[in-house]
Amino acid sequence: MSEKRGMFFSILSLALITFLGNGFLWEYKKIGVDTERLSIEKGKNELEKEKLDLDRLRVRQEKETSEIALQKQRTEQGLFFLEKDKHRIELERLEMEKQRNILEFEKHSMEKIKEAMALREKKNELLVKIIELSDEYIKMTQSRGILERIIDKKDEITEINKKVRMLMVRLDSYKNEFKNIEYSLAKIENRDPETINLNFFPPEPPRSLRIIGD
């Protein structure tokens, strides 16, 4: 009886130990599972956090990209307007250059007209002097012809000849100056010089004319 009781308690103790061992093992496994689950949850949370961080980074990068694109667009617009202003300024400069050239041409033309008018005025003055000297020459030669018929007028004739020579020198000088002015005037007016006859007096009559009688 005592042996049966001892065996019973042994079996009961073994069963209790087995039960408690299984319980402890189950709890241990449960703790391990919970720990693994918590680890998985933690990893999942970390992944979610990293995903959120990545999303925030992506949003920030997209925002920065948009800002860069907007800044680039503004820069391109600014460059476009700068190029447009540059083109407009260049057109204005060309127009001003054109107007300046027109003014320079008009100024040059006015100067040429002014110079031509001054040369024409001087040319007309010389022409008047040439005509006056030619008239004076005719009068002197006529006076000399009258005096040559008088025997005792030799000194007067010599004086007239002297004046005639001086007058011819002046007349030739005026004629040369007149031709030079005409050449300059023709050059300004872009034409050929005119050939103008400046001999306004008739040829002298023959001297020492004698009548031979029969």
C-alpha positions in Angstrom: 0.0 0.0 0.0 2.8 2.2 0.9 4.6 1.4 -2.3 1.5 2.1 -4.4 1.1 5.5 -2.7 4.8 6.2 -3.3 4.4 5.3 -6.9 1.3 7.4 -7.2 3.0 10.4 -5.8 5.9 9.8 -8.1 3.7 9.6 -11.1 1.7 12.6 -9.8 4.9 14.5 -9.3 6.2 13.6 -12.7 2.9 14.6 -14.3 3.0 17.9 -12.3 6.5 18.5 -13.3 5.6 17.7 -17.0 2.6 20.0 -16.8 4.5 22.8 -15.2 7.4 22.2 -17.7 5.0 22.3 -20.6 3.4 25.4 -19.1 6.7 27.1 -18.7 7.7 26.0 -22.2 4.4 27.4 -23.6 4.9 30.6 -21.7 8.4 30.8 -23.0 7.3 30.2 -26.5 4.5 32.7 -26.0 7.0 35.2 -24.7 9.3 34.5 -27.7 6.3 34.8 -30.1 5.3 38.1 -28.5 8.8 39.3 -28.6 9.1 38.4 -32.2 5.7 40.0 -32.9 6.8 43.1 -31.1 10.1 43.0 -33.1 8.1 42.6 -36.3 5.7 45.5 -35.3 8.7 47.6 -34.4 10.3 46.8 -37.8 7.0 47.5 -39.5 6.7 50.8 -37.6 10.3 51.7 -38.6 9.5 50.8 -42.2 6.4 53.0 -42.0 8.5 55.8 -40.5 11.1 55.4 -43.2 8.3 55.3 -45.8 6.9 58.6 -44.3 10.4 60.1 -44.3 10.9 59.0 -47.9 7.5 60.5 -48.8 8.4 63.7 -47.1 11.8 63.7 -48.9 10.1 63.0 -52.2 7.5 65.8 -51.6 10.4 68.2 -50.6 12.4 67.2 -53.7 9.3 67.6 -55.9 8.8 71.0 -54.3 12.4 72.0 -54.9 12.2 70.7 -58.4 9.1 72.7 -59.0 10.8 75.8 -57.5 13.8 75.2 -59.7 11.6 74.8 -62.8 9.8 78.0 -61.9 13.0 79.8 -61.3 14.3 78.5 -64.6 11.1 79.7 -66.3 11.5 83.1 -64.7 15.1 83.2 -65.7 14.2 82.2 -69.3 11.5 84.9 -69.4 14.0 87.4 -68.0 16.5 86.5 -70.6 13.8 86.7 -73.3 12.8 90.2 -72.2 16.4 91.2 -71.9 17.0 89.9 -75.5 13.9 91.7 -76.6 15.1 94.9 -74.9 18.5 94.4 -76.5 16.9 94.0 -79.9 14.8 97.1 -79.3 17.8 99.1 -78.2 19.7 97.9 -81.2 16.9 99.0 -83.5 16.7 102.4 -81.8 20.5 102.7 -82.2 20.3 101.9 -85.9 17.4 104.4 -86.3 19.4 107.0 -84.5 22.4 106.2 -86.6 20.2 106.5 -89.7 18.9 109.8 -88.5 22.4 111.0 -87.7 23.6 109.9 -91.2 20.6 111.8 -92.7 21.5 114.9 -90.7 25.2 114.6 -91.6 24.2 114.2 -95.3 21.8 117.2 -95.1 24.5 119.2 -93.2 27.0 118.2 -95.9 24.5 119.1 -98.6 23.8 122.4 -97.0 27.5 123.1 -96.7 28.0 122.2 -100.4 25.0 124.5 -101.3 26.5 127.2 -99.1 29.9 126.8 -100.7 28.4 126.7 -104.2 26.5 129.9 -103.5 29.6 131.6 -102.2 31.6 130.4 -105.3 28.8 131.6 -107.7 28.7 135.0 -105.9 32.5 135.2 -106.3 32.2 134.0 -109.9 29.6 136.7 -110.7 31.8 139.4 -109.0 34.8 138.3 -111.1 32.7 138.3 -114.2 31.6 141.9 -113.5 35.3 142.8 -112.9 36.3 141.1 -116.2 33.6 143.0 -118.1 34.6 146.3 -116.4 38.3 145.7 -117.2 37.4 144.7 -120.8 35.4 147.9 -121.2 38.3 149.9 -119.7 40.7 148.1 -122.1 38.5 149.0 -125.1 38.4 152.6 -124.0 42.2 152.7 -123.6 42.9 151.1 -127.0 40.4 153.6 -128.6 42.2 156.5 -126.9 45.6 155.1 -128.0 44.3 154.9 -131.6 43.3 158.5 -131.5 46.6 159.7 -130.0 48.6 157.7 -132.5 47.3 160.1 -135.2 48.8 163.0 -133.3 52.6 163.3 -133.7 53.5 164.9 -130.3 51.5 162.5 -128.1 54.2 159.9 -127.8 54.5 160.2 -124.0 50.8 159.8 -123.6 50.8 156.7 -125.8 53.6 155.2 -123.8 51.7 155.8 -120.6 48.5 154.2 -122.1 50.5 151.2 -123.2 51.9 150.8 -119.7 48.4 150.9 -118.3 47.1 148.5 -120.9 49.8 146.0 -120.0 49.0 146.3 -116.3 45.3 146.0 -117.1 46.0 142.8 -119.2 47.9 141.3 -116.2 44.9 141.9 -114.0 42.5 140.7 -116.6 44.5 137.5 -117.1 44.6 137.0 -113.3 40.8 137.4 -113.0 40.2 135.0 -115.9 42.4 132.3 -114.3 40.7 132.8 -111.0 37.3 132.7 -112.8 38.3 129.3 -114.4 39.5 127.9 -111.1 36.2 128.9 -109.4 34.2 127.3 -112.2 36.3 124.1 -111.9 35.6 124.0 -108.1 31.9 124.8 -108.6 31.6 122.0 -111.2 33.2 119.6 -108.8 30.8 120.5 -106.0 27.8 120.2 -108.4 29.1 117.0 -109.9 29.3 118.2 -113.5 31.8 119.1 -116.1 33.3 122.6 -116.0 31.6 125.0 -118.4 33.7 126.6 -121.2 33.0 130.3 -121.0 34.3 132.9 -123.5 35.8 135.7 -121.5 37.0 137.9 -124.4 34.6 140.8 -124.3 36.6 143.2 -126.6 37.1 143.2 -130.4 40.6 142.7 -132.0 42.7 145.8 -132.3 42.8 147.6 -135.6 46.1 147.5 -137.5 48.6 150.2 -136.6 50.8 152.5 -138.9 48.1 152.2 -141.6 49.2 154.3 -144.6 47.3 155.3 -147.6 49.4 155.0 -150.8 48.2 157.3 -153.6 48.9 157.0 -157.3 
